[in-house]
Amino acid sequence: MKNLFISSAFLILLFASCDNNDSDSTPAEASLVTSSNTSGKITYLDLLATTPMVKSFTVGSLDAEGISYNSDTDAVIIASRTNNRLETYTGLKTALTAGTDNLMLSLSSLAGEFTNARETAVSGDVVVVAQDQLASNGLINKLFVYQKTAVGFTLMKTFITDFKLWGIHMDGNDLYAVADLTGDIVQFKNFMTNASGTIVATKRVTIAGLTRTHGITYSASDDVMILTDVASATSATDGGLIFIKNFSSVFASTTAAGTIALTNQVRVYGPNSLLGNPVDVAYDSTTNYIYVAERLNAGGQVLTYSYPAASGDFAPINVRAEAGVTSVFVLRK
């Protein structure tokens, strides 16, 4: 039953985190959503439920990436690789209460503006899509910037990059991106002020010991950058997680084209970690849990880790089978 239920130890920790919000006038809310590139489903997990249970919902996209969730509008956004468009599905909580297992499409962007989407970054009503190069898009790596409206998504800007895209993350006005096939990350300061066209990175740095980046997330409250290393795409044992504490100062003190040394990293690698191809990562700064979309092992798993105090080969505190899992997103408020 481990695939359906969070472990008892995990529940105790969740309850402990929930106690901190007992005095709030607005009930706390915390949820985890995932997408898949094989099942045509997304999943939802209420992290504060008495018995947290995963609920799957069928959507109109067999292959999806870059999931996000807004509880105020009860809307899930995905980048559909099946339909090559952004899609919004609403009524998740209503479906949860009613016991239905499918969500209806409510909004979408125009089909075909992007292909081979790999990730999204959401800031307010702005959604950025990372397009990875493929024959169908002319081998162009590109960032598409959309504004969500009441009737769909309006394409505002497009940016061509000179590196292969995968994970992206918005931090205020700045966009961070991983340079796929490398151990590098890239920063675009004041991202939205750029005019459409080829975009030049503000800074690009190498992460020492990282073979191939995919997942990226940053917590401003904890000032920590978390990256995933898929290493060899065919190996189920060589993946890892990298934590860069005090990231803002570490990044600022690293020169352009410089390297962030191993001494500035906390690293989780090894057979106990179950990390093979960790393609996405999300972080809950309240509980200090890290959620990883592990794509290769067992056909897809959602792995949960406690925040590591030091480098090592640490086992996840929870393992959940999730066929074809491609992205993870944590919402807490």
PECOR-V193927 format. One record per backbone hydrogen bond with DSSP energy under -0.5 kcal/mol. NH is the residue of the N-H (numbers start at 1). CO is the residue of the C=O. E is the energy in kcal/mol with one decimal. If there is no record, write none. Layout:
nh = {NH | NH}
co = {CO | CO}
e = {E | E}
This chain:
nh = {4 | 5 | 6 | 11 | 12 | 13 | 14 | 15 | 16 | 17 | 18 | 19 | 20 | 20 | 21 | 22 | 24 | 27 | 31 | 32 | 33 | 34 | 35 | 37 | 40 | 42 | 43 | 44 | 45 | 46 | 47 | 47 | 48 | 49 | 52 | 54 | 55 | 57 | 58 | 59 | 64 | 64 | 65 | 68 | 70 | 71 | 74 | 75 | 76 | 77 | 78 | 79 | 80 | 80 | 81 | 81 | 82 | 84 | 85 | 87 | 88 | 89 | 90 | 91 | 92 | 95 | 96 | 97 | 98 | 99 | 100 | 103 | 104 | 106 | 107 | 109 | 112 | 113 | 113 | 114 | 118 | 119 | 121 | 123 | 126 | 127 | 128 | 129 | 130 | 131 | 131 | 132 | 132 | 137 | 138 | 139 | 141 | 142 | 142 | 143 | 144 | 145 | 146 | 146 | 147 | 148 | 148 | 149 | 153 | 154 | 155 | 156 | 156 | 157 | 159 | 160 | 161 | 166 | 167 | 169 | 171 | 174 | 175 | 176 | 177 | 178 | 179 | 180 | 180 | 182 | 184 | 185 | 186 | 187 | 188 | 189 | 191 | 191 | 192 | 193 | 194 | 197 | 199 | 202 | 203 | 205 | 206 | 207 | 208 | 208 | 210 | 211 | 213 | 214 | 215 | 217 | 219 | 220 | 223 | 224 | 225 | 226 | 227 | 228 | 229 | 230 | 230 | 231 | 235 | 239 | 240 | 241 | 242 | 243 | 244 | 245 | 246 | 247 | 247 | 249 | 250 | 251 | 252 | 253 | 254 | 254 | 255 | 257 | 258 | 260 | 261 | 264 | 265 | 266 | 268 | 269 | 269 | 270 | 273 | 274 | 274 | 275 | 276 | 279 | 279 | 280 | 282 | 284 | 285 | 288 | 289 | 290 | 291 | 292 | 293 | 294 | 294 | 295 | 295 | 299 | 300 | 301 | 302 | 303 | 303 | 304 | 305 | 307 | 312 | 314 | 316 | 317 | 318 | 320 | 322 | 324 | 325 | 326 | 327 | 329 | 331 | 333}
co = {1 | 1 | 52 | 7 | 8 | 9 | 10 | 11 | 12 | 13 | 14 | 15 | 16 | 17 | 18 | 19 | 21 | 25 | 331 | 45 | 329 | 43 | 327 | 324 | 62 | 57 | 34 | 55 | 32 | 53 | 30 | 45 | 30 | 46 | 49 | 4 | 44 | 42 | 101 | 40 | 36 | 62 | 79 | 77 | 75 | 69 | 70 | 70 | 89 | 68 | 87 | 65 | 78 | 85 | 63 | 79 | 63 | 80 | 80 | 78 | 107 | 76 | 104 | 74 | 74 | 91 | 92 | 93 | 94 | 95 | 95 | 58 | 90 | 88 | 88 | 86 | 84 | 84 | 110 | 84 | 130 | 130 | 128 | 126 | 123 | 146 | 121 | 144 | 119 | 129 | 142 | 116 | 130 | 134 | 135 | 134 | 139 | 131 | 140 | 159 | 129 | 157 | 127 | 144 | 154 | 125 | 146 | 152 | 108 | 147 | 153 | 145 | 154 | 145 | 143 | 197 | 141 | 178 | 214 | 176 | 174 | 171 | 188 | 169 | 186 | 167 | 184 | 164 | 178 | 179 | 179 | 205 | 177 | 203 | 175 | 187 | 173 | 188 | 173 | 190 | 191 | 158 | 160 | 187 | 187 | 185 | 258 | 183 | 206 | 260 | 207 | 209 | 182 | 228 | 278 | 226 | 224 | 218 | 219 | 219 | 244 | 217 | 242 | 215 | 240 | 212 | 228 | 212 | 232 | 275 | 229 | 268 | 227 | 266 | 225 | 243 | 223 | 223 | 244 | 246 | 246 | 247 | 248 | 249 | 250 | 251 | 253 | 204 | 255 | 206 | 259 | 261 | 262 | 243 | 241 | 267 | 312 | 239 | 270 | 270 | 271 | 270 | 274 | 277 | 293 | 293 | 291 | 289 | 283 | 284 | 284 | 305 | 282 | 303 | 280 | 292 | 301 | 277 | 293 | 296 | 297 | 294 | 320 | 292 | 301 | 318 | 290 | 288 | 267 | 312 | 272 | 304 | 304 | 302 | 300 | 299 | 322 | 35 | 35 | 33 | 31 | 29}
e = {-1.5 | -1.9 | -1.0 | -2.0 | -2.1 | -1.7 | -2.1 | -2.6 | -2.0 | -1.9 | -1.9 | -1.7 | -0.6 | -0.7 | -1.9 | -1.5 | -1.5 | -0.5 | -2.7 | -2.2 | -2.4 | -1.5 | -1.6 | -2.4 | -1.4 | -2.4 | -1.7 | -2.5 | -1.8 | -0.5 | -1.7 | -0.9 | -0.7 | -1.3 | -0.7 | -1.1 | -2.5 | -2.8 | -3.1 | -2.4 | -2.2 | -0.5 | -2.1 | -1.7 | -2.5 | -0.5 | -0.9 | -2.0 | -3.0 | -2.2 | -2.3 | -2.8 | -0.8 | -2.7 | -2.6 | -0.5 | -1.2 | -0.7 | -1.1 | -2.5 | -2.7 | -2.8 | -0.9 | -1.1 | -1.1 | -2.5 | -2.3 | -2.4 | -2.5 | -1.4 | -1.5 | -2.5 | -0.5 | -3.1 | -1.3 | -1.8 | -2.3 | -0.6 | -1.0 | -0.6 | -2.7 | -0.8 | -1.9 | -2.6 | -2.0 | -2.5 | -3.0 | -2.7 | -2.5 | -0.6 | -3.2 | -2.3 | -0.6 | -1.6 | -1.5 | -2.9 | -0.5 | -1.7 | -0.5 | -3.1 | -2.5 | -2.9 | -3.0 | -0.6 | -2.4 | -3.6 | -0.5 | -3.2 | -0.9 | -2.7 | -0.5 | -3.2 | -0.6 | -1.3 | -2.5 | -1.7 | -2.2 | -0.6 | -1.0 | -2.5 | -3.1 | -2.1 | -2.3 | -3.1 | -2.5 | -2.4 | -2.2 | -2.4 | -0.9 | -1.4 | -0.6 | -2.2 | -3.2 | -2.9 | -2.8 | -0.5 | -2.1 | -0.7 | -0.5 | -1.7 | -1.4 | -2.0 | -2.5 | -2.3 | -1.5 | -2.2 | -2.7 | -3.1 | -0.7 | -2.1 | -2.0 | -0.6 | -2.4 | -1.2 | -0.6 | -2.0 | -2.4 | -0.6 | -1.1 | -1.5 | -1.9 | -3.0 | -2.5 | -2.0 | -2.6 | -2.4 | -0.5 | -0.7 | -1.3 | -1.8 | -2.0 | -2.0 | -2.6 | -2.9 | -2.7 | -0.6 | -0.7 | -2.1 | -0.5 | -0.5 | -2.3 | -3.5 | -1.8 | -1.9 | -0.6 | -0.9 | -0.5 | -3.2 | -2.5 | -3.1 | -0.7 | -1.6 | -1.9 | -2.3 | -2.6 | -0.6 | -1.2 | -0.6 | -1.1 | -0.5 | -0.8 | -0.6 | -0.7 | -1.0 | -2.2 | -0.9 | -2.5 | -2.5 | -0.7 | -2.2 | -0.9 | -2.5 | -3.0 | -2.7 | -2.3 | -0.9 | -2.9 | -2.6 | -0.8 | -1.8 | -2.3 | -2.7 | -3.0 | -2.3 | -0.6 | -2.3 | -2.6 | -1.1 | -2.4 | -0.9 | -0.5 | -2.5 | -1.2 | -1.7 | -2.5 | -3.0 | -1.9 | -2.3 | -0.8 | -2.0 | -2.7 | -2.7}
